[in-house]
Amino acid sequence: MRFFFNQQNGEYKPDDEGMEFGTVNEARIEAVRYAAEVMRDHPTLIWTGQDFRMEVTNSDRLLLFTVVVVGVDAPAGAKLA
């Protein structure tokens, strides 16, 4: 089954190629790994006031699940920024 890993963070970046996986669970694991790679390479991404979303669809572009990463300052932390 082909899954597409579309990124959303203020700008929508669709996945036009997708990846083949045997199960939805395998695609879920890949979505978390892929989101972690994006966070590793762009750690300030979630501190821009928007969350980061990895929206995973099937070949019909039906949304199957979403991984959301969000950075939230607590009141004490916001005063330090």
N, C-alpha and C positions, 0 to 999 in steps of 0.2 A: 504494500500500500504506500502511495506517495504522500508525504506530508510537506507542508510549506511553512517556513518559520519567518513570519513577518514581524519587523521591528517597528515599535511606535514610541517616540519620545519627542513630542512636539512636531516631528516630521515622520511621515509614514514611509517605511522602506520595505516594499514588498519583496518577497522571495519568489523569483520567477522560475527557479530551477527545481527546488524541493529536494527531498531525500527519501529513499526507500527504506521502510522498516516493516518488520513482520507483524508487530503489534502496536497498539496505541501506547502501551506502557513503555516500549522502547523509545517511541517518539517523545514521551514525557521526559524521560531521562535525558535525551539529547537536547530538549528545550532548556532544561536547567543548566546543562553543561555549556550550551551556546550562550545563554544569558550571562553565565559566570565569566566566559571569555570576554564578552563585550564589557562587562563591569571591570574586569582586570585591565583591559586595554584603554578604557575610558572611565576611570573612577569618579570623575567629577560630574558625570552624566546625570546622576540622580539628585544632584544638589542644585539643579537649575530651576527648581520649583515645579517640576513635572515628574511623574513616575515613568519608569521604563517598562514597556510591555513587550513580551514575546507572544504574539498571537499565532497559534498553530491551526492551520486549516487542512482540509483534505483536498483531493484533486478537483472537487466540485466547488472549492473555496468556501465550504461550510466550516464555520469556526468550531473547533473541537475543544480547545482549552486555551488558557492564557496564564503565563507566568508574569507576575508583577513584582518589580523591585522599586521600593520607594525609600527615600531618606527623609526622616522627620526629626527636626531639632526640638528637643525639650526646651521649656522656657529658660532654664539655666544655661543650656548650651547656646541658645539664640543670643543671649546677652554677651557671650564671649566672641561671637563671630564678627 
